[in-house]
Amino acid sequence: MTTTSCPAGASEGLVAARSRAAAHRLWRGRPADPAWARPALLGLLLLTLLSYAWNLSASGYANSFYSAAVQAGSQSWKAMFFGSLDSANAITVDKPPASLWPMALSVRLFGLGSWQILLPQVLMGAGTVAVLYAAVRRRFSAAAGLIAGAVFALTPVAALMFRFNNPDALLALLMTVTVYCVLRALADARTKWLVWAGVAVGFAFLAKTLQAFLILPPLALLYAVCAPTALRRRLGQLALSGLAVLVSGGWWVAVVELWPASSRPYIGGSQKNSFLELTFGYNGLGRINGDETGSVGGGGRGPGGGGGAWGETGLGRMFGTDVGGQISWLLPAALVLLAAGLAVTWRGGRTDTARAAFLAWGGALLMTAGIFSFMAGIFHQYYTVALAPYIAALIGMGATVLWEERNRLAAAVALGAAVAVTAWWSYVLLGRTPGYLPWLRWAVLAGGLAAALVLVLAGRLDRRLARGTAAVALAASLAGPFAYTVSTLRTGHSGSIVTAGPAGAAMGGGPGGRMRGGPGGFAAPGGQNGQNGRMPALPGGSAGQPGQGAGQTPGQGAGPSGGQGAPWGGATPPGGAGQGGNGRAGQFPGGERGGTGGGMGGLLNGARVGAGAKALLKKDAGRYTWVAAAVGSQNAASYQLATGRPVMAIGGFNGSDPSPTLAQFKKYVAEGKIHYFLAGGGMGGGPGGSGGGSAIAGWVAATFTEVSADGATFYDLTAPAK
């Protein structure tokens, strides 16, 4: 047998030729695309990356609750696997840990810091734009994909959450991947794409539990009806996809549930140390009906039946004063274009992929928005980032389909109507912050309505004039969200409840807007709800008086709305007195700079840790499993981030989880595992939650010596009171 070989020069030339071909494909894109399409896509991705990464460190540790868990995961593989709040594995966050894994790996590689924590979310934002473009471009056009990508990137709540460390960024990316895979499966009934969709949903479940399942009913029904294969095969494929969901999302659940409870962290957010209880209770049905055991003051309906502590429910919720500026700029247009797109494609037949695309994205939008609108439990404005990919896809597809049909009067009228309703709605939204660029609302209204009128005649216009009108219409439609997005990018955001846009952009009812009195008299800082800024009694401290947060000296610390009395207690929130909720950057734990963002911005911030308190906790820290313990996660997270040492969060996020019990805490103290107890902190036991934090705080105060540092009160658990 003989062999032949290429000369070295020929081999190198072949490699170089292949490299040039690959580079050409990357730059040129698909042969059917116009020459400008791929450069435009790459430019959009680059702009998204640069804009989302700009000023990133202004947010400091962002949500210190999750940042502390990221820090713990970077120090302990066990903590990373379970999503523990501290590396000693006392208790987990109240979500599964998938969203923490990329951040923890980043911190392991590059060290602890704002960029290392938040950059993975920026990359997810650019990735979502890329997947969205690919999904829309595949059946429609490059222009449709680019419009969809740009609309998504310029959605204010997307610019917020893809620069923040909550689980919603990963969830939105995986939901977009899910729809993309389903559309690929609908094209030729290939099983692998439906299985990949199931895998994406499974990992989305590990990011934010049952919210990942909201879009499953419309997508499953769509595939069962419209896939181009026999019904029996369609049902079999759906079963395989369901199995993929179960395996990809259930493996972690099975490990946690089978792992001996004595050797793993307590499952935060649950009352019985069970992830399944957390999934179907506090993070599941409790969000729908408001029955959230252990919540800080759950939802339910108000006296008029329309809302509760988390805002008004009903069809208008996505357009209300506290949510509208986050997500709804193009929502009316998306609904118009969904109806028009279905009308144009309806005669395509059962397996028509264009109609299927409108049904997929539209079904996902309607299902998710419907649940958000009527859920009576905990609801935050930033949840609406889940809607952003669906709205963006409908805008891109609908606008280009109607543009192609503009010679038909009905299509031209529908296109003009979408632009007109967007201009009017932008005018309304901009009017809710009258001091913010007052000229813009009139420019948007005038430009949008003028372009809408001309678009009705688009089929009869000269091509150049028609394209110019389309450009004006697009600019007018995106001007409002663009302005709010720029304001979002310019501002640091920290705390557990953050909002996009300029100050005052989200001042409606419910936490994160204007808080209402919830069960137990929970009131907003600053005296709202007629309670003069008083807060309920906190574990280990007295009820906060005006100007006095729990565990603080009078006059120390302002609440996030500029009022006084800090619900987190123990220390001044980032930004110091008088800087909450105004977008100014304040000193963040560990020396980072942080701000509270627009609107209410940084409600439930962590504490500012002074040098004296930091030195106190770090002294002899190596001798203890936990350098300190505190009721609730916010103070615990701040001191942990500042010291780099584990701090036990008694009762988890709300301070209402039965972990540890008083007996367990006494045992830890007797064994010398905890050095200090931080007075104050925590939100207190929520409805049905444990009051163990109060019992622990009372026992500590009666038993051990009090120590002060930087205005915060500690108890030395190694020094009994005399």
C-alpha positions in Angstrom: 0.0 0.0 0.0 1.3 3.4 -0.8 0.5 6.8 0.7 0.7 10.2 -0.6 1.2 13.4 1.3 0.9 17.1 0.4 4.0 19.2 0.5 4.3 21.4 3.5 3.7 24.6 1.5 0.6 23.1 -0.1 -0.8 22.1 3.3 -0.2 25.6 4.8 -1.9 27.1 1.7 -4.9 24.9 2.2 -5.2 25.9 5.8 -4.9 29.5 4.9 -7.5 29.2 2.2 -9.9 27.5 4.6 -9.3 30.3 7.1 -10.0 32.9 4.5 -13.2 31.1 3.5 -14.4 30.9 7.1 -13.7 34.6 7.7 -15.6 35.4 4.5 -18.6 33.4 5.6 -18.5 35.1 9.0 -18.4 38.5 7.4 -20.6 37.8 4.4 -23.3 35.6 6.1 -25.8 33.5 4.1 -25.6 33.8 0.3 -29.2 35.0 0.2 -28.5 37.9 2.5 -27.7 41.4 1.2 -24.1 42.4 1.5 -24.8 44.7 4.4 -26.6 42.1 6.5 -23.7 40.4 8.3 -21.7 43.6 9.0 -24.9 45.1 10.4 -25.4 42.1 12.7 -21.8 42.1 13.9 -22.1 45.9 14.5 -25.3 45.4 16.5 -23.7 42.7 18.6 -20.6 44.9 19.2 -22.7 47.9 20.1 -24.8 45.8 22.5 -21.7 44.4 24.2 -20.1 47.8 24.5 -23.1 49.7 25.7 -24.2 47.0 28.2 -20.6 46.8 29.5 -20.2 50.6 29.7 -20.2 52.0 33.3 -20.8 48.4 34.5 -18.9 48.8 37.8 -21.2 51.6 38.9 -23.6 49.0 40.2 -21.0 47.6 42.6 -22.1 44.2 43.8 -25.6 44.9 42.4 -27.9 42.5 44.3 -25.7 41.6 47.2 -27.9 38.6 48.0 -26.8 36.9 44.8 -23.3 38.3 44.9 -22.7 36.7 48.2 -23.8 33.4 46.8 -21.4 33.9 43.9 -18.6 34.7 46.2 -19.4 31.5 48.2 -19.5 29.4 45.0 -16.1 30.7 44.0 -14.7 29.5 47.4 -16.5 26.2 47.7 -17.6 23.8 44.9 -20.3 22.5 47.3 -21.6 26.0 47.8 -21.6 26.5 44.0 -23.5 23.3 43.4 -26.2 24.0 45.9 -26.3 27.8 45.5 -25.4 28.5 49.1 -25.3 32.0 50.5 -22.0 31.3 52.3 -19.1 28.9 51.7 -19.8 27.2 55.0 -23.1 26.1 53.5 -25.7 27.2 56.1 -28.5 28.0 53.7 -29.1 28.5 50.0 -30.6 31.3 48.0 -34.3 31.0 47.3 -33.8 29.9 43.7 -32.0 27.1 42.0 -28.4 27.9 41.2 -28.0 27.7 37.4 -27.8 31.5 37.1 -25.1 31.6 39.7 -22.8 29.1 38.0 -21.4 31.4 35.2 -20.8 34.2 37.7 -19.1 31.9 40.2 -16.8 30.5 37.5 -15.9 34.0 36.4 -15.0 35.0 40.0 -13.0 31.8 40.4 -11.0 32.7 37.3 -10.6 36.4 37.7 -11.3 37.3 41.4 -14.2 39.0 43.2 -15.3 42.3 41.8 -18.2 44.0 40.0 -17.0 43.3 36.5 -16.3 39.7 37.2 -19.9 39.2 38.6 -21.8 41.2 36.0 -20.0 40.6 32.8 -21.5 37.1 32.2 -24.9 38.8 32.1 -23.7 41.3 29.5 -22.5 38.3 27.4 -26.0 36.7 27.8 -27.5 39.9 26.5 -25.5 39.9 23.4 -26.2 36.2 23.1 -29.9 36.8 23.3 -29.7 39.4 20.5 -27.8 36.8 18.3 -30.3 34.0 18.9 -33.2 36.3 18.3 -31.7 37.5 15.0 -31.1 33.9 14.0 -34.6 32.8 14.8 -36.3 35.7 13.0 -33.9 35.8 10.1 -34.3 32.1 9.3 -37.9 32.4 8.1 -38.2 36.1 7.3 -35.3 38.4 6.3 -32.1 39.9 7.6 -33.8 43.2 8.1 -36.5 41.5 10.2 -33.8 39.9 12.4 -31.9 43.2 12.8 -35.0 45.1 13.8 -35.9 42.4 16.3 -32.4 42.5 17.8 -32.3 46.3 18.0 -35.7 46.5 19.6 -34.6 43.9 22.2 -31.3 45.7 23.0 -33.1 49.0 23.4 -35.8 47.7 25.8 -35.1 49.5 29.1 -35.7 46.5 31.3 -33.4 44.4 29.1 -30.6 47.0 29.5 -31.2 46.8 33.2 -31.3 43.1 33.8 -28.5 42.1 31.4 -26.2 44.3 33.5 -27.5 42.9 36.8 -27.0 39.6 38.7 -30.6 38.3 39.1 -31.6 35.0 37.5 -33.8 36.8 34.9 -31.0 37.3 32.4 -30.3 33.6 32.0 -34.0 32.9 32.0 -34.7 35.3 29.1 -31.8 33.9 27.1 -32.9 30.3 27.5 -36.5 31.1 26.7 -35.3 32.7 23.4 -33.3 29.6 22.7 -36.4 27.5 23.4 -38.5 29.3 20.8 -35.7 29.2 18.3 -35.4 25.4 18.7 -39.1 24.9 18.4 -39.2 26.9 15.2 -36.3 24.8 13.8 -38.3 21.7 14.7 -41.4 23.1 13.0 -39.5 23.6 9.7 -38.9 19.9 9.0 -40.1 17.9 12.1 -36.6 17.0 13.2 -36.7 15.4 16.6 -33.3 16.7 17.7 -34.5 20.4 17.7 -37.5 19.6 19.9 -35.2 17.7 22.3 -32.9 20.7 22.4 -35.9 22.9 23.2 -36.6 20.6 26.1 -33.0 20.9 27.3 -33.2 24.7 27.2 -36.4 24.7 29.3 -34.9 22.3 31.8 -31.9 24.5 32.4 -34.3 27.6 32.5 -36.1 25.8 35.3 -32.8 25.6 37.1 -32.5 29.3 36.8 -36.0 30.4 37.9 -38.1 27.3 38.5 -41.7 27.3 37.2 -41.5 30.5 35.3 -39.6 28.5 32.7 -42.8 26.5 32.0 -45.0 29.4 31.2 -44.5 29.2 27.4 -44.7 25.4 27.3 -48.5 25.1 26.7 -48.7 27.4 23.6 -45.4 25.9 22.1 -46.5 22.3 22.7 -49.9 22.9 21.2 -48.4 24.7 18.2 -46.1 21.7 17.5 -48.8 19.2 18.0 -51.0 20.9 15.4 -48.6 22.4 12.9 -45.5 20.2 12.6 -45.1 18.7 9.1 -45.3 15.0 10.1 -47.9 12.5 11.2 -49.8 13.1 14.4 -48.5 10.0 16.1 -44.9 11.1 15.4 -45.6 14.6 16.7 -46.9 13.3 20.0 -43.9 11.0 20.3 -41.6 13.8 19.7 -43.3 16.0 22.3 -43.0 13.1 24.8 -39.2 13.0 24.1 -39.0 16.7 24.5 -40.8 16.4 27.9 -38.3 13.7 28.9 -35.5 16.1 28.0 -37.1 18.8 30.2 -37.3 16.3 33.1 -33.7 15.1 32.7 -32.0 18.4 32.1 -34.0 20.1 34.9 -34.6 17.2 37.2 -31.1 15.8 37.8 -30.2 18.6 40.2 -33.5 18.4 42.0 -33.0 14.7 42.4 -29.6 15.1 43.9 -30.8 17.8 46.3 -33.8 15.8 47.5 -31.8 12.6 47.9 -28.8 14.2 49.6 -29.0 13.8 53.4 -30.3 17.0 54.8 -27.8 16.9 57.6 -24.9 17.3 55.2 -26.2 19.9 52.8 -27.3 23.5 53.2 -30.9 24.3 54.2 -33.1 25.1 51.2 -33.7 28.9 51.5 -37.3 30.1 51.0 -38.8 26.8 52.1 -40.3 26.0 55.5 -39.5 22.3 55.5 -36.1 22.2 53.9 -37.4 20.9 50.6 -36.7 22.2 47.1 -40.0 20.7 45.9 -41.8 22.7 48.5 -40.0 25.8 47.4 -40.8 25.1 43.8 -44.5 24.6 44.1 -45.1 26.9 47.1 -43.2 30.1 47.6 -41.8 30.2 44.1 -44.8 28.5 42.4 -48.5 28.6 43.2 -47.8 31.2 45.9 -46.8 33.7 43.2 -50.1 33.1 41.5 -52.5 33.2 44.4 -50.5 35.3 46.8 -50.3 32.6 49.5 -46.6 32.8 50.0 -45.6 31.3 53.4 -42.7 33.2 54.8 -43.0 36.2 52.4 -42.3 39.7 53.5 -45.9 40.6 53.0 -47.3 38.8 50.0 -49.7 39.8 47.5 -53.3 38.9 47.6 -55.9 41.4 46.5 -56.6 44.8 48.0 -59.8 45.9 49.5 -61.2 46.6 46.1 -60.2 43.2 44.8 -57.9 44.6 42.2 -54.5 44.3 43.8 -52.4 43.9 47.0 -49.0 44.8 48.3 -47.4 44.1 45.0 -49.6 46.4 42.8 -52.8 46.3 40.9 -53.6 43.1 39.0 -55.6 42.9 35.7 -55.2 43.4 32.0 -53.8 46.9 32.4 -50.9 45.9 34.7 -48.3 45.7 31.9 -49.2 49.3 31.0 -49.5 50.7 34.5 -47.4 53.5 36.0 -45.0 51.1 37.7 -44.4 48.7 34.8 -45.2 50.5 31.6 -41.9 52.4 31.2 -40.0 49.2 31.7 -41.4 47.1 28.9 -44.6 48.4 27.2 -43.2 50.9 24.7 -43.8 48.6 21.8 -46.2 46.2 23.4 -49.3 47.7 21.7 -47.6 47.7 18.3 -46.6 44.0 18.9 -50.2 43.1 19.5 -51.3 45.0 16.3 -48.5 43.3 14.3 -49.3 39.9 15.7 -52.9 40.2 14.5 -51.9 41.6 11.2 -49.2 39.0 10.7 -51.6 36.2 11.4 -54.1 37.7 8.9 -51.4 37.9 6.2 -50.1 34.3 6.8 -53.4 32.6 7.7 -54.0 31.0 4.3 -50.5 29.4 4.3 -51.8 26.1 5.5 -51.3 24.0 8.6 -47.6 23.6 8.3 -46.8 27.2 7.1 -43.6 28.2 9.0 -44.3 32.0 8.8 -47.7 31.6 10.5 -46.1 29.2 13.0 -43.5 31.9 13.9 -46.2 34.4 14.7 -48.1 31.9 16.8 -44.9 30.8 18.6 -43.7 34.3 19.6 -47.3 35.6 20.1 -48.3 32.6 22.2 -45.3 33.0 24.4 -46.0 36.7 24.8 -49.7 36.4 25.6 -49.2 33.5 28.0 -46.4 35.2 30.0 -48.0 38.6 30.0 -51.3 37.1 31.1 -49.8 35.3 34.1 -47.8 38.5 35.1 -51.0 40.6 34.8 -53.0 38.5 37.2 -50.5 37.0 39.6 -51.4 38.1 43.1 -48.1 37.2 44.8 -44.7 38.8 44.7 -44.2 40.7 41.5 -41.4 43.0 40.5 -41.1 45.3 37.5 -37.9 43.6 36.3 -39.8 40.3 35.8 -41.0 41.8 32.5 -37.6 41.3 30.9 -39.1 37.8 30.0 -41.4 39.6 27.5 -38.7 41.5 25.7 -37.6 38.8 23.2 -41.2 38.0 22.3 -42.1 41.7 21.7 -39.0 42.3 19.7 -39.5 39.2 17.4 -43.1 40.3 16.7 -42.0 43.8 15.8 -39.3 42.6 13.5 -41.5 40.0 11.7 -44.7 42.0 11.6 -43.1 45.2 10.3 -41.2 43.5 7.5 -44.2 41.3 6.5 -46.5 44.3 6.3 -43.8 46.3 4.4 -43.6 43.6 1.8 -47.4 43.7 1.5 -47.6 47.5 1.5 -49.2 47.6 -1.9 -52.3 46.2 -0.3 -54.3 49.0 1.5 -55.1 46.8 4.5 -51.5 46.0 5.2 -50.4 49.6 4.8 -53.2 50.7 7.2 -52.1 48.1 9.7 -48.5 49.2 9.5 -49.5 52.9 9.9 -51.7 51.9 12.8 -48.8 50.2 14.6 -46.6 53.3 14.2 -49.4 55.6 15.3 -50.3 53.7 18.4 -46.6 53.5 19.3 -46.2 57.2 19.0 -49.2 57.9 21.1 -48.2 55.4 23.8 -44.6 56.7 23.9 -46.1 60.2 24.4 -48.1 58.8 27.3 -45.2 57.0 28.9 -42.8 60.0 28.5 -45.5 62.2 30.1 -45.3 60.1 33.3 -41.8 61.7 33.9 -42.7 65.3 32.8 -39.3 66.7 33.9 -37.4 64.2 31.7 -36.7 65.5 28.2 -40.0 67.3 27.9 -39.5 68.0 24.2 -39.0 64.3 23.3 -42.7 63.3 23.9 -43.9 66.0 21.4 -41.2 65.1 18.8 -42.1 61.4 19.1 -45.8 62.1 18.8 -45.5 64.5 15.8 -42.9 62.4 13.9 -44.7 59.1 14.6 -48.2 60.3 13.6 -46.8 62.0 10.4 -44.9 58.9 9.4 -48.0 56.8 10.1 -50.1 58.8 7.8 -47.6 58.6 5.0 -47.2 54.9 5.5 -50.8 54.3 4.6 -49.8 55.5 1.1 -46.5 53.6 1.1 -47.5 51.3 -1.8 -48.0 54.4 -4.0 -44.9 56.3 -3.0 -41.5 56.5 -4.7 -39.2 53.8 -3.3 -36.8 56.4 -1.8 -39.5 58.4 -0.2 -41.1 55.2 1.2 -37.9 54.0 2.7 -37.3 57.5 4.2 -40.7 57.4 5.8 -40.0 53.9 7.2 -36.8 55.2 8.7 -38.6 58.1 10.4 -41.3 55.7 11.7 -38.7 53.4 13.1 -36.8 56.3 14.7 -39.9 57.7 16.3 -40.9 54.3 17.6 -37.6 53.6 19.2 -36.8 57.1 20.5 -38.6 56.7 23.8 -37.2 53.3 24.8 -33.8 54.5 23.6 -33.8 57.5 25.9 -34.9 55.3 28.9 -32.2 52.8 28.0 -29.5 55.4 27.9 -30.7 56.6 31.3 -30.5 53.1 32.6 -27.0 52.5 31.2 -25.7 55.8 32.8 -26.9 54.8 36.3 -25.7 52.2 38.8 -28.3 49.9 40.2 -28.1 48.0 43.5 -30.4 46.2 45.8 -33.1 43.6 45.5 -35.7 45.7 43.7 -34.4 47.8 40.8 -36.1 49.6 37.9 -35.0 50.9 34.5 -35.2 54.5 33.2 -34.9 57.9 34.8 -35.8 58.7 38.4 -39.6 58.5 38.9 -40.1 56.2 36.0 -41.6 53.4 38.1 -43.5 55.1 41.0 -46.7 53.1 40.9 -48.1 50.8 43.5 -46.2 47.9 45.0 -42.7 47.4 46.2 -40.3 48.9 43.8 -42.7 51.6 43.0 -44.6 53.1 45.9 -44.9 50.4 48.6 -48.2 49.8 50.2 -49.0 48.4 53.6 -48.9 44.7 53.5 -49.9 42.0 56.0 -48.6 42.9 59.4 -48.4 46.6 58.6 -45.3 46.4 56.5 -44.8 49.9 55.1 -42.4 51.7 52.9 -39.6 53.8 54.2 -40.3 57.4 54.2 -43.6 57.4 55.9 -45.8 56.1 53.0 -49.1 54.3 53.7 -49.7 56.8 56.5 -47.3 55.2 58.9 -44.9 58.0 59.3 -41.9 55.9 58.3 -42.3 53.5 61.1 -41.2 49.9 60.5 -42.5 46.8 62.3 -40.3 45.4 65.0 -37.3 43.6 63.6 -35.7 40.5 65.1 -33.1 41.6 67.6 -34.1 45.3 67.5 -37.0 47.6 68.3 -39.4 49.1 65.9 -37.7 51.7 63.7 -38.8 55.2 64.6 -38.7 58.1 62.2 -35.1 58.7 61.3 -34.0 55.6 63.1 -33.5 52.2 61.5 -33.4 49.2 63.6 -30.1 48.7 65.3 -29.0 52.3 64.4 -28.6 55.5 66.2 -31.2 58.2 65.6 -30.8 60.0 62.3 -28.6 57.3 60.7 -29.5 56.0 57.3 -32.2 57.1 54.9 -34.6 54.8 53.2 -34.5 54.3 49.4 -37.2 56.8 48.7 -35.4 59.5 50.6 -37.4 58.9 53.8 -36.0 57.6 56.9 -36.0 54.3 58.7 -34.2 51.5 57.0 -35.9 48.1 56.8 -32.7 46.2 56.6 -31.4 47.8 59.8 -27.9 47.5 61.3 -26.1 50.0 59.1 -26.5 52.7 56.5 -27.6 51.5 53.1 -25.4 52.2 50.1 -25.5 55.9 49.2 -25.8 57.1 52.7 -28.5 59.4 54.0 -30.7 61.0 51.5 -29.3 59.3 48.4 -31.7 56.4 48.0 -33.8 56.0 44.9 -32.3 58.9 43.0 -29.7 57.2 40.8 -26.7 58.6 42.6 -23.9 56.3 43.3 -23.0 55.6 46.9 -20.3 53.8 48.7 -20.9 50.1 48.3 -19.9 47.2 50.6 -16.2 46.4 50.2 -15.3 49.7 48.8 -17.3 49.4 45.5 -19.3 52.2 44.2 -23.0 51.5 43.9 -26.2 53.4 43.1 -29.9 52.7 43.5 -31.0 53.3 40.0 -34.0 55.0 38.5 -37.3 55.0 40.1 -37.2 53.4 43.5 -34.0 51.7 42.3 -32.3 50.0 45.2 -34.9 48.9 47.7 -33.6 46.2 50.0 -30.0 47.2 49.6 -27.3 45.7 51.8 -25.5 47.5 54.5 -22.4 49.8 54.2 -19.6 48.1 56.1 -17.2 50.4 57.8 -13.5 49.7 58.3 -13.9 49.2 62.1 -16.6 46.5 61.6 -14.6 44.8 58.9 -11.5 44.7 61.1 -13.6 43.4 64.1 -14.9 40.5 62.1 -11.6 39.6 60.4 -9.7 39.3 63.7 -9.1 35.6 64.4 -11.5 34.8 61.5 -9.7 31.6 60.7 -10.8 30.1 64.0 -14.5 30.2 63.2 -16.8 28.5 60.6 -18.8 31.8 60.4 -17.3 35.1 61.5 -20.8 36.4 62.2 -24.5 35.6 61.9 -27.3 38.0 61.1 -31.1 37.7 60.7 -31.9 38.0 57.0 -29.7 37.9 54.0 -29.0 41.6 53.3 -26.7 42.4 56.2 -25.2 38.9 56.1 -24.4 39.3 52.5 -22.8 42.7 52.9 -20.5 41.7 55.7 -19.6 38.5 53.9 -18.6 40.4 50.7 -16.7 43.0 52.8 -14.7 40.4 54.8 -14.4 37.5 52.4 -15.5 35.2 55.2 -18.7 33.2 55.7 -21.5 35.0 57.5 -24.6 33.0 58.4 -27.9 34.4 57.2 -30.4 33.4 59.8 -33.8 32.7 58.3 -32.6 33.2 54.7 -33.7 36.2 52.6 -36.7 37.3 54.6 -35.4 36.1 57.9 -38.5 33.9 58.1 -37.1 30.4 57.2 -36.7 28.0 60.2 -32.9 27.8 59.8 -31.3 27.4 62.1 -33.6 26.7 65.1 -32.7 28.2 68.4 -31.4 24.8 69.6 -29.2 24.5 66.5 -27.9 28.0 66.9 -27.0 27.3 70.6 -25.2 24.2 69.5 -23.1 26.1 66.9 -22.2 28.7 69.5 -21.3 26.0 72.1 -19.0 24.4 69.5 -17.3 27.8 68.8 -18.4 28.0 65.2 -19.8 31.6 65.2 -17.9 34.6 66.5 -20.3 37.5 66.4 -24.0 38.1 66.1 -25.1 41.3 64.2 -28.1 43.0 65.8 -31.0 44.2 63.7 -31.4 43.2 60.1 -33.9 41.0 58.4 -37.5 41.7 57.3 -39.0 39.6 60.2 -41.1 36.5 59.9 -43.5 36.8 57.1 -47.0 35.3 57.0 -46.8 31.7 58.2 -43.0 32.0 58.5 -40.7 31.1 61.3 -40.1 33.5 64.2 -36.9 31.7 65.0 -34.8 34.8 64.2 -36.5 36.8 67.0 -35.9 33.9 69.5 -32.2 33.7 68.5 -31.8 37.5 68.7 -33.5 37.6 72.1 -31.3 34.8 73.5 -28.1 36.4 72.2 -29.0 39.9 73.6 -29.6 38.4 77.1 -26.6 36.1 77.1 -23.6 37.8 75.4 -21.6 41.0 75.6 -22.5 43.8 73.3 -19.8 45.4 71.0 -20.2 48.4 68.8 -18.3 49.2 65.6 -19.1 51.9 63.0 -22.5 52.5 64.5 -23.5 48.8 64.2 -24.2 46.6 67.2 -22.6 43.2 67.5 -22.6 40.5 70.2 -19.5 38.6 70.9 -20.6 35.0 71.1 -17.4 34.0 72.9 -17.9 36.5 75.7 -20.9 35.8 78.0 -22.5 38.9 79.6 -21.4 39.6 83.1 
